[in-house]
Amino acid sequence: MDKLVIQGGNRLNGEITISGAKNAALPILCAALLAETPLKLSSVPALKDVGSTIKLLENMGAKVTVIDDKVTLDASLITNQEAPYEMVKTMRASILVLGPLLARFGHARVSLPGGCAIGSRPVDLHIKGLQAMGAEIHIEHGYIEATTKHLPNKRLQGARYYMDLVTVTGTENLMMAASLANGITVLENAAKEPEVVDMAECLTKMGAKITGVGTDVITIEGVERLSGAEHAVVCDRIEAGTYLVATAMTGGKVRLNNARADLLDAVIEKLRDAGATVNSDKNSITIEADGYAKLKAVNIRTAPHPAFPTDMQAQFMAMNIVAQGVSKVTETIFENRFMHVQEMQRLGADISIDGNTALVKGVSYLDGATVMATDLRASASLVLAGLVARGETVIERIYHLDRGYENLEAKLNSLGADVKRVN
Ligand code: EPZ
């Protein structure tokens, strides 16, 4: 299995380009199932999860061509509406085919995603929302069996549905399902993440009638059919945030191209509180900092957008473990998203956990060691720690990283880091 070997201590300087957002690309690829003519995407990141999603869609009969960041998907001839366990177990986001399959074909058989390292992550709200639209759904042998054959013209019916928790993919699944339903659907307590907004923009180009996206009440008026369109995936705010924290920790001056500060208000606010200088224009962000010894530790509390994103929690913990002072990091979205803590303790971090809050005392340095990646963002946080640790840090199981970061070591090394991939 591949490992990353990092020599710590280098400052980061220069500029890199941020890729398209993984968490926008995945739902948008699945939205291709709704269209009767080809969907043409650009700025699609070359990530394992993107590859897995494309394989899943091809398995259903979609014709997909990939040239660099451009992906064309033709779902005019879908032969089966099944997402098998062996594909879903590798990527929970496969649940995003459920809504489109049910909306367009009236039938779907999707494996229940297993749990994952950061939490049980049920999909009960996805299922309840589809049932509110009239779908008949039962779970057997670990599969979600859904049908609309008993409904008027075999179509989902518009409904008003209040989501008990803010769910990103739940909102996306139900928005896709509602786009071809009979009548009007109102989703209350909807997610406002930029990736939800980007997906809605793509659906609208395909002919969907959606209003209110980006607020907590989204209204969708179902239409007869959707067609292909052209769409450029929004930039990845979490990738951008990760490189901003890396630069704050190592010190230096870095400019991120294809990055939008308006998607990162809460993160940029915290970086400024820590003492970094952050400036931006329409599609770039520049950060300048003196390194972790001059940073002030900041308190973090994750919550749905526009509050501080859970996908940036581990990265800020990596910063807090070497910043000055004591800080609290509270995770309110997932029940087990502190897997990076014990790995950071191996590097010399001083962290104690009390329920969903970690108390972090900044230490004056970290010692390189061998650590293990457990989930995508935890892996990223260990890379950040390795960039500033004394000596060599080896990160094992970095397949987690490859799910969400395109060319990570190339981008870091182009800024002056010393990161090698070995197997
Ligand atoms: C999306 O996951 C992202 N993934 C996650 O990013 C991100 O951490 C998460 O949203 C929160 O922002 C993609 O978009 C592909 P949720 P999702 O449904 O949709 C509970 C990364 O690192 N819940 O918003 O699966 C759930 O257990 C990944 O890029 C239910 O209880 O997250 C969690 O506690 C990690 N029932 C909370 O809601 C449901 O039916 C939020 O989950 C759905 C969710």
Boltz pocket constraint, residues with backbone or C-beta under 6 A from the ligand:
constraints:
  - pocket:
      binder: B
      contacts: [[A, 22], [A, 23], [A, 26], [A, 93], [A, 119], [A, 120], [A, 121], [A, 122], [A, 123], [A, 124], [A, 125], [A, 126], [A, 127], [A, 165], [A, 166], [A, 167], [A, 168], [A, 169], [A, 170], [A, 195], [A, 310], [A, 311], [A, 332], [A, 333], [A, 334], [A, 335], [A, 376], [A, 377], [A, 404]]
      max_distance: 6.0
